[in-house]
Amino acid sequence: MFTEFDTLISKVLHLVQVAPLVTNKTPVLSSKDRLRLKIKEEKETKQKDTSALKWKNYLSTISNYTLSQKIASIDDAIRRQKPVGPVIDLEMQLFRLHLELEDWLEEPKRDSDVIRDRYTVSILKMIKDICQNKVLTLSAKQVLTNVLTALGFQEYASQMFMAATCFDDQRLGFSFIKLLDSRTKSLRYPFMSITEHPVVWQLRLFGDYMDRSMDSSPDKRVSFEPDAWQKKVLDGIDKNKSLLVVGP
């Protein structure tokens, strides 16, 4: 005779046998969903190809411009351009960086301390803006690494690229200025390298552009990413605590 325990075990075993197995298989798309996905992919590919062609035509159009005309043109294009895709947007910024380096080479007193300070600030600001967009390609990373090396900031390269999403590699539509010897990796323009420790340089010249966030992270209570101490203030407000916040 079955006991109540035996009956319970029998029911459990039956459930195990008939229960469907839980798997991590990707859901099977219907023919309608597959068609929608195909149309979406084709549309994105077409937009990408169109943007790449426009960029190629733009570079061809300005090829005979003077350097100052190229700089004015790309500055205007970046300012007015609607986002056309992460890779093309990135290439436009890299082209502007390339022109800034060429502009430095044309300076009559290019190796003076004053000129070096002026261009290293503008170039590092451009690199910082590029990295903050968090989109890079392998070619872009190599270009930026070479620039940072030429200026004396190579030790910061990996840290600056850490948060970026790396897209499939794509060759640049233009020839970026060569700053390192392809064989020896030595500096082609030694005057570009800063003459002091990078930290000292940043404290002296780059204070206005330094990242002031302190462990910031998204918080649905505010429209910006608050720092850790700001989140503590928000937590205190939520708990109706008395707070004293001192700041400029």
WOTA-V49337 format. One record per pair of residues at least 24 apart in sequence whose C-alpha atoms are under 6 Angstrom apart, sorted by sequence separation. I is the first residue (numbers start at 1). GAP is how many residues later the second one is. If there is no record, write none. Layout:
i=I gap=GAP
i=I gap=GAP
//
This chain:
i=135 gap=29
i=137 gap=29
i=134 gap=30
i=135 gap=30
i=136 gap=30
i=137 gap=30
i=134 gap=31
i=138 gap=31
i=137 gap=32
i=151 gap=41
i=152 gap=41
i=151 gap=42
i=152 gap=42
i=150 gap=43
i=151 gap=43
i=98 gap=78
i=111 gap=80
//
